[in-house]
């Protein structure tokens, strides 16, 4: 059966993952089950390719309409949490998951608080009363382990300035520079969902990777989950570009004794050692302001909020006017002190 629902053994109601306790919870009778000891229906079930062309909710029988990337959702008719099992097996099976630790109510409160901290946002936006929707989503990521072999050559110089008697001297020494470096990076995250904004997902970092758990379908109950749109090889160029700035920073630190270095050769050989497919928790918030929809994202473990809020032109003008006024008064004060000292 491709559609998986978790029914409470006590009352028969649907069970969902509870971010506060980390357990599978029934909101009707209060029963809680430890997910680590909960039987996973995917363990002994073999899905046939293209078996699930149409999904039916096992609670109400309604047809479940989803996009092809969706692997967990909620029945739009009865609200039951369902997991689409055939989209979580074989190569589509995540290795690990970081469960949500922030509930929907906590996410709403944290977002409202974040909105109020915007000094240059419009006053009406700061009230945070135009939340159009908030969705808990497990976003697919690849966590890369990269090994880098680096060789750089160049010309370095050290410049020293000193005074002797009435003269100031500048001494410049030139050196041949060579460095051979080995850098390994682990758990470098790249989001693998086509529909997710890459910039937003990058800014949500870091995720607490010590909270990674072996994947079990009950963690998805009550949330939306996406399967990856791109495999690890397709995203390899992007992760190489992502670590490039860290490699450049390390090279700079390795030649920090020189005043300046002119590189004549820089070779970076990056090898993909391993890539793990994981699901990471994200609250996606749609905010309706001034007839435009703004999208924000919140790290479902740390509560970090990212996104571009609207800017108030009036507040920006007032801010610049304040800066100009303070600068003008400071300049007048300095002029008064200087001129006053001349008499």
C-alpha positions in Angstrom: 0.0 0.0 0.0 1.8 3.2 -1.2 -0.2 5.6 1.2 1.0 5.3 4.8 -1.1 6.7 7.7 -0.4 6.2 11.4 -3.6 5.4 13.3 -3.8 5.6 17.1 -4.2 2.0 18.5 -6.3 3.5 21.3 -8.9 5.6 19.5 -8.2 5.2 15.8 -7.4 8.9 15.2 -4.5 10.0 13.0 -1.2 10.4 14.7 1.4 13.0 13.8 5.0 13.8 14.8 5.2 16.0 17.9 8.1 18.4 17.7 8.0 19.0 21.5 8.4 15.4 22.6 10.0 13.9 19.5 7.3 11.2 19.5 4.4 10.1 17.4 1.4 11.7 19.1 -2.4 11.4 19.0 -4.0 14.8 19.6 -7.4 13.1 20.3 -6.5 10.8 23.3 -3.0 11.9 24.1 -1.2 8.7 23.3 2.5 9.0 22.5 4.7 6.4 20.8 8.5 6.3 20.6 9.4 6.5 17.0 12.7 4.6 17.5 10.7 1.5 18.4 7.9 2.1 16.0 7.6 -0.4 13.1 8.4 1.1 9.7 6.0 -0.1 7.0 8.6 0.5 4.3 10.9 -2.1 5.8 9.2 -5.2 4.4 7.3 -3.7 1.5 8.6 -3.8 -2.1 7.1 -1.2 -4.4 6.9 -1.8 -8.1 8.0 1.0 -10.4 5.1 3.2 -11.5 2.9 1.3 -9.0 1.3 4.4 -7.5 -0.2 6.5 -10.3 -3.1 7.6 -8.1 -3.1 7.9 -4.3 -6.2 7.5 -2.0 -6.5 8.6 1.6 -7.1 5.5 3.7 -9.2 7.5 6.1 -11.8 9.0 3.8 -11.0 7.5 0.4 -10.5 10.8 -1.3 -8.0 11.1 -4.1 -4.8 12.7 -3.0 -3.4 15.1 -5.6 0.2 16.0 -5.2 3.1 17.2 -7.3 5.6 14.6 -8.4 8.2 15.8 -5.9 6.0 15.4 -2.8 6.6 12.4 -0.6 4.5 13.4 2.5 1.4 15.6 2.7 -2.0 16.1 4.3 -5.3 15.0 2.9 -7.1 18.2 1.8 -10.5 16.6 2.6 -10.1 15.1 6.1 -6.8 16.5 7.2 -5.1 13.1 7.7 -1.3 13.0 7.6 -0.2 10.7 4.8 3.2 9.5 3.6 3.6 8.4 0.0 5.7 5.3 0.6 6.8 4.6 -3.0 8.5 8.0 -3.1 10.8 7.1 -0.2 12.3 3.8 -1.2 15.4 2.7 -3.2 17.4 5.6 -4.4 14.7 8.0 -3.1 15.1 6.8 0.5 16.7 9.4 2.7 19.6 8.2 4.9 18.9 10.6 7.8 16.5 13.3 9.0 16.7 16.2 11.4 13.2 16.3 13.0 11.4 19.6 13.8 11.9 20.9 17.3 9.9 24.1 16.8 6.1 23.7 16.6 3.8 25.7 14.3 2.7 28.0 17.2 6.3 28.6 18.2 7.2 29.4 14.6 4.4 31.9 14.3 5.5 33.7 17.5 9.1 33.7 16.5 8.3 35.1 13.1 6.1 37.9 14.6 9.0 38.8 16.9 11.4 38.8 14.0 9.1 41.2 12.0 9.1 43.7 14.9 12.9 43.9 14.9 12.9 45.4 11.4 14.0 49.0 11.9 13.4 50.0 8.2 10.3 47.9 7.5 6.9 49.6 7.2 4.9 49.8 10.5 2.1 47.8 9.0 4.5 45.0 8.2 5.9 45.0 11.7 2.5 44.0 13.1 2.9 40.6 11.4 -0.9 40.2 11.1 -0.9 39.3 7.4 0.5 35.8 7.5 -1.1 34.1 4.5 0.1 30.6 5.4 2.8 28.7 7.2 3.9 25.2 6.2 6.2 22.8 7.9 8.3 21.2 5.2 11.1 18.6 5.1 13.4 19.9 2.4 15.8 17.4 0.6 19.5 18.2 1.0 22.7 16.4 0.0 25.4 16.5 2.7 28.7 16.2 0.9 32.1 15.0 2.1 34.8 16.7 -0.1 38.5 16.1 -0.1 40.6 18.8 -1.7 44.2 18.7 -2.9 45.6 22.2 -3.3 48.9 23.4 -4.7 49.7 27.1 -5.1 52.8 29.0 -6.3 53.5 32.7 -6.5 55.7 35.6 -5.5 55.4 37.0 -2.1 56.8 40.2 -0.6 57.4 41.5 2.9 57.4 45.3 3.3 58.9 46.9 6.4 59.0 50.6 7.1 61.4 52.1 9.7 63.0 55.4 10.7 66.7 56.1 11.2 67.7 59.6 12.1 65.8 62.1 10.0 64.9 59.6 7.3 62.2 57.0 6.9 63.1 53.8 5.0 61.0 51.2 3.3 62.5 47.7 2.9 60.9 45.2 0.5 61.9 41.6 0.4 60.8 39.1 -2.3 60.2 35.4 -1.9 59.1 32.4 -4.0 56.0 31.0 -2.4 54.8 27.4 -2.6 52.1 25.7 -0.5 50.7 22.1 -0.7 47.5 21.8 1.3 45.0 19.0 2.1 41.6 20.2 3.1 38.6 17.9 3.9 35.1 19.2 4.4 32.2 17.1 5.8 28.5 17.7 5.8 28.5 20.5 3.3 24.7 21.1 2.6 23.2 21.7 -0.8 19.4 21.8 -1.1 18.1 19.5 -3.9 14.6 20.7 -4.4 14.0 22.6 -7.6 11.1 24.6 -6.1 13.1 25.9 -3.1 15.0 29.2 -3.4 18.7 28.4 -3.2 19.6 31.7 -1.6 17.1 31.3 1.2 18.1 27.7 1.9 21.8 28.7 2.1 21.1 31.4 4.6 19.2 29.0 6.9 22.5 27.3 7.8 23.8 26.1 10.0 21.6 23.1 10.9 22.5 21.1 14.1 23.9 18.0 12.5 24.3 16.4 15.9 20.5 16.1 15.8 20.6 13.8 12.6 18.6 10.6 13.1 18.2 7.5 11.0 15.3 8.1 8.7 11.9 6.7 9.7 8.6 7.6 8.0 6.8 8.6 11.3 9.0 11.8 11.4 7.1 13.0 8.3 3.6 12.5 9.7 1.8 15.9 9.8 4.3 17.7 7.6 5.0 18.2 3.9 8.0 16.4 2.5 9.8 16.7 -0.8 12.0 14.3 -2.6 15.1 15.5 -4.4 14.9 17.0 -7.9 18.7 16.7 -8.5 21.0 13.9 -7.6 24.4 14.4 -5.9 26.4 14.4 -9.1 24.2 17.0 -10.7 24.8 19.3 -7.8 28.5 18.6 -7.5 29.5 21.8 -9.4 27.5 23.9 -7.0 29.0 22.4 -3.9 32.5 22.9 -5.4 31.7 26.6 -5.9 30.3 26.8 -2.4 33.5 25.6 -0.7 35.8 27.6 -3.0 35.5 30.7 -0.8 36.5 28.7 2.3 39.5 27.2 0.4 40.6 30.7 -0.7 40.4 31.9 2.9 42.5 29.0 4.1 45.1 29.7 1.4 45.3 33.3 2.5 45.8 32.2 6.1 48.6 29.9 5.0 50.6 32.9 3.5 49.6 35.5 6.1 53.3 36.2 6.9 53.6 38.1 3.6 52.4 41.6 3.0 51.1 40.5 -0.4 51.2 37.5 -2.7 50.9 37.4 -6.4 49.8 33.8 -7.4 51.2 32.4 -10.6 49.5 29.0 -10.3 46.7 27.7 -8.2 45.5 24.1 -8.6 42.5 22.8 -6.7 41.5 19.1 -7.1 38.2 18.4 -5.4 37.1 14.7 -4.9 33.6 13.7 -3.9 34.1 11.0 -1.2 30.5 10.7 -0.1 27.1 12.3 -0.4 24.2 11.5 2.0 20.6 12.3 1.1 18.9 13.9 4.2 15.7 15.8 5.0 16.0 19.0 7.0 13.2 20.9 8.7 12.0 24.2 7.3 9.0 26.4 8.1 7.9 28.2 4.9 6.0 31.4 5.6 3.9 33.3 3.0 3.2 36.9 4.0 0.8 39.1 2.2 1.7 42.8 2.3 0.7 45.6 0.0 -0.9 43.1 -2.5 2.4 41.3 -2.9 3.4 37.9 -1.4 6.7 37.7 0.4 8.2 34.3 1.2 10.3 33.7 4.3 11.9 30.6 5.7 12.7 29.5 9.2 15.1 26.8 10.4 12.9 24.2 12.0 15.5 23.4 14.6 17.2 26.8 15.5 14.4 29.3 14.7 16.6 31.3 12.4 14.5 33.4 10.0 15.6 34.5 6.5 14.0 36.5 3.8 13.7 40.0 2.3 11.1 42.2 4.1 9.7 45.3 2.4 11.6 48.5 3.1 9.8 51.8 4.1 11.1 54.6 2.0 10.0 57.1 4.7 12.1 55.3 7.3 15.1 55.1 5.0 14.8 58.8 4.3 14.5 59.6 8.0 17.5 57.4 8.8 19.7 59.1 6.2 18.5 62.5 7.4 19.4 61.5 11.0 22.9 60.3 9.9 23.4 63.6 8.0 22.2 65.7 10.9 24.6 64.0 13.4 27.5 64.4 11.0 26.7 68.0 10.3 26.5 68.8 14.1 29.8 67.0 14.7 31.5 68.9 11.9 30.2 72.2 13.3 31.4 71.3 16.8 34.9 70.4 15.5 35.0 73.7 13.5 33.9 75.7 16.6 36.7 74.0 18.7 39.3 74.7 16.1 38.2 78.3 15.5 37.8 78.9 19.2 41.4 77.8 19.8 42.7 80.4 17.3 41.7 83.4 19.5 
